[in-house]
């Protein structure tokens, strides 16, 4: 995420970057030491999407301050 936003890892931390999932569960998080987007827990596609052909999880990256 840091690389995609063109930020140094320290700037990502300083700006309070966080991942926001829509829904009750947080499926993704930012790894503090690398700035990588990682799964926060195991994702069970069959339970989450059931019979849907295309399974999509949406989340937003929130970074405080101007880009």
Helices and strands as residue ranges (DSSP letters): H 2-5, H 9-14, E 18-21, E 28-30, E 37-39, H 45-49, E 59-62
